[in-house]
Amino acid sequence: MQEWTISLDQATVEQFSAEKHTLVAVDAFMVQPSAAIECASLQKFAKITPQYPGVRAPLPTEVSIAWLENVTPLLDSNFGKAQKGWEVQAWFSLVTTKPGDLIPMQCFPHVDGTDPNQLAMMLYLHNTDHGGTAFFKHRSTGLEALSDETFPRYREALHKDVQSGGLPEPAYVTDGLPYFERVYESRGSFNQAVFYRGNLLHSGVIREGELLSDDPTKGRLTINAFFRPTQ
């Protein structure tokens, strides 16, 4: 497990947009990031959900557990303490779908859920020209995050947007136009991890025309994790 050691020494806390959303960025997250890339190269990736435009493979359970122990103080101090601790799920992820093959839901920003207490982590492990993670505001409602209460209003408003303006052309989300406005973008530099609330409207930054490979050593490899308070 020594090769999976992480460091939080280069953690910085940022707030963005008028809503003052919190994003914690940790540079040089893994002491030996090559270990993760080598491990990913040995995995059998598969398409797991229709929402994600690529393939995934589970992160080894012992790694998830060890990382959770290390990052718990960071989560508690910046997003609110989980009284019974946190639970985690984590995957290796590779974006592989060509822009022209995207289905409509993949052409809009998304949320990981409507629970503001669910947190997300993205660890960027690629040396491509693709970017990090962008965050958006829905223009017609002004919403930047969704909750159980606001989701029905958002869904209805977005449906009206599409009825009047049509679906966007198949492409990865960039500036969010015409129905969204980008409010922030993480750098997504190699071996940087970012933590944020999963109910924020967001999308991975995929540069048009850049190679999308299913080879973990060449493609847009990330490790993404969800942290939920234990019930």
C-alpha positions in Angstrom: 0.0 0.0 0.0 3.0 2.3 0.3 2.8 3.1 -3.4 -0.7 4.5 -2.9 0.3 7.0 -0.2 -1.3 10.4 -0.5 -0.3 13.8 0.7 -2.6 16.7 1.6 0.3 19.2 2.2 -0.6 21.2 -0.9 -4.3 21.6 -0.2 -6.0 24.9 -0.9 -9.6 26.0 -0.3 -11.3 28.1 -2.9 -14.8 29.7 -3.1 -16.3 30.5 -6.5 -19.3 32.3 -7.9 -21.6 34.6 -5.9 -23.0 31.5 -4.2 -19.5 30.9 -2.6 -19.4 27.2 -3.3 -16.4 25.5 -1.7 -13.8 23.6 -3.8 -10.8 22.0 -2.1 -7.8 21.5 -4.5 -4.9 19.3 -3.6 -1.8 19.4 -5.8 0.6 16.4 -5.8 -2.1 14.3 -4.2 -0.4 10.9 -4.8 3.2 10.5 -3.8 3.7 8.0 -6.6 0.9 8.7 -9.2 2.5 6.2 -11.6 1.3 3.4 -9.3 -2.3 4.3 -10.0 -1.7 4.5 -13.8 0.0 1.1 -13.7 -2.9 -0.4 -11.7 -5.4 1.1 -14.1 -3.6 -0.5 -17.0 -4.4 -3.9 -15.5 -8.1 -3.4 -15.0 -11.0 -4.5 -17.2 -12.9 -1.3 -17.9 -16.6 -1.5 -18.8 -19.5 0.9 -19.5 -21.4 1.1 -16.2 -24.0 3.8 -16.6 -25.7 5.5 -19.6 -24.8 8.9 -18.1 -21.0 8.6 -18.1 -19.5 9.0 -21.6 -16.9 6.3 -21.2 -15.8 3.3 -19.2 -14.9 2.6 -15.5 -13.3 0.0 -13.3 -13.4 -0.2 -9.5 -10.6 1.2 -7.4 -9.2 -1.5 -5.1 -11.2 -1.5 -1.9 -8.2 -1.3 0.4 -7.1 1.9 -1.4 -10.5 3.5 -1.0 -10.5 2.7 2.7 -7.0 4.0 3.3 -7.7 7.2 1.4 -11.0 7.7 3.3 -9.2 7.6 6.6 -6.6 10.2 5.3 -9.1 12.7 3.8 -11.8 12.5 6.5 -10.4 15.5 8.5 -10.2 17.5 5.2 -13.9 16.7 4.4 -15.1 17.4 8.0 -13.3 20.8 8.2 -14.4 22.1 4.9 -17.8 20.6 4.2 -19.2 19.8 7.7 -18.5 17.0 10.0 -20.2 13.6 9.3 -21.3 12.5 12.8 -21.0 8.8 12.0 -18.2 9.1 9.6 -18.1 8.8 5.8 -18.7 6.0 3.3 -16.9 6.0 -0.1 -17.2 4.5 -3.6 -14.4 5.1 -6.1 -13.6 4.2 -9.7 -11.0 4.6 -12.4 -12.7 6.4 -15.2 -11.8 7.0 -18.9 -13.8 9.3 -21.2 -14.0 7.5 -24.5 -17.1 8.6 -26.4 -16.6 10.7 -29.5 -18.4 14.0 -29.4 -20.7 13.1 -32.3 -21.8 9.9 -30.5 -23.0 11.6 -27.3 -26.6 11.2 -26.3 -28.6 14.3 -25.3 -28.1 13.9 -21.5 -24.4 13.9 -22.0 -24.4 17.3 -23.7 -25.6 19.1 -20.6 -24.1 19.8 -17.2 -25.2 17.2 -14.6 -25.3 16.6 -10.8 -24.2 13.5 -9.0 -27.4 13.7 -6.8 -29.5 16.3 -5.0 -28.1 15.6 -1.6 -25.7 18.5 -0.7 -24.0 16.3 1.9 -22.7 13.9 -0.8 -19.2 15.0 -1.8 -17.3 14.2 -5.0 -13.5 13.9 -5.6 -11.8 14.0 -9.0 -8.2 13.0 -9.3 -6.7 13.9 -12.7 -4.1 11.3 -13.8 -3.8 12.2 -17.5 -1.2 14.2 -19.5 -3.6 15.2 -22.2 -4.8 18.7 -23.2 -8.2 18.0 -21.7 -9.1 20.1 -18.8 -10.4 19.6 -15.3 -14.0 20.1 -14.1 -16.3 23.0 -14.9 -19.2 24.3 -12.9 -22.3 26.0 -14.3 -25.4 28.1 -13.6 -28.7 27.4 -15.4 -29.6 30.6 -17.0 -33.4 30.5 -16.9 -33.6 29.5 -13.2 -30.3 30.9 -11.9 -29.6 27.6 -10.2 -26.1 26.4 -9.7 -26.9 23.5 -7.4 -29.9 21.2 -7.2 -31.8 19.9 -4.2 -34.9 17.8 -3.7 -36.9 21.0 -3.5 -35.4 22.8 -6.6 -35.0 19.8 -8.9 -38.6 19.8 -10.2 -38.4 23.5 -11.1 -35.1 23.0 -12.8 -36.3 20.0 -14.8 -39.4 21.9 -16.0 -37.4 25.0 -16.9 -34.8 22.9 -18.9 -37.6 21.1 -20.7 -39.1 24.5 -21.7 -35.6 25.6 -22.8 -35.3 22.6 -25.1 -38.8 23.0 -26.4 -38.2 26.5 -27.5 -34.5 26.4 -28.5 -33.9 22.7 -29.4 -31.3 20.3 -28.2 -27.6 21.4 -28.5 -25.5 19.7 -31.2 -23.8 16.6 -29.9 -20.7 17.9 -28.2 -19.1 18.0 -24.8 -20.1 20.8 -22.5 -17.6 23.8 -22.8 -19.0 27.2 -22.0 -22.5 25.8 -21.4 -24.3 27.8 -24.0 -27.1 28.4 -24.8 -28.8 27.3 -21.6 -26.0 27.4 -19.0 -23.3 29.8 -18.0 -19.9 28.5 -16.9 -19.0 30.0 -13.5 -15.8 28.2 -12.6 -13.3 25.7 -14.0 -10.7 23.7 -12.0 -7.2 23.4 -13.6 -7.2 19.7 -13.8 -3.4 19.5 -13.7 -1.7 16.1 -13.4 -2.1 14.5 -10.0 -4.4 17.2 -8.7 -7.5 16.2 -6.7 -10.5 18.4 -6.2 -13.3 17.9 -3.7 -16.8 19.6 -4.1 -20.4 19.0 -3.3 -22.0 16.6 -5.8 -25.2 18.5 -6.2 -23.4 21.3 -8.1 -24.1 21.5 -11.8 -20.8 20.4 -13.4 -19.1 18.6 -16.2 -15.7 17.3 -17.1 -13.8 19.6 -19.5 -13.2 17.6 -22.7 -11.4 19.5 -25.5 -12.9 19.0 -28.9 -10.6 17.2 -31.3 -8.3 15.9 -28.6 -7.6 12.1 -28.5 -10.0 10.1 -26.4 -8.3 6.8 -25.8 -9.3 3.7 -23.9 -5.7 3.2 -23.0 -5.2 4.4 -19.4 -1.6 5.5 -20.2 -2.9 7.8 -23.1 -6.5 8.7 -22.4 -8.2 11.1 -20.0 -7.8 8.9 -16.9 -9.2 10.0 -13.6 -10.1 8.5 -10.3 -13.5 9.7 -9.1 -15.0 9.0 -5.7 -18.3 9.8 -3.9 -18.3 10.4 -0.1 -21.6 10.0 1.8 -22.2 10.5 5.5 -22.8 7.1 7.1 -26.5 6.7 8.1 
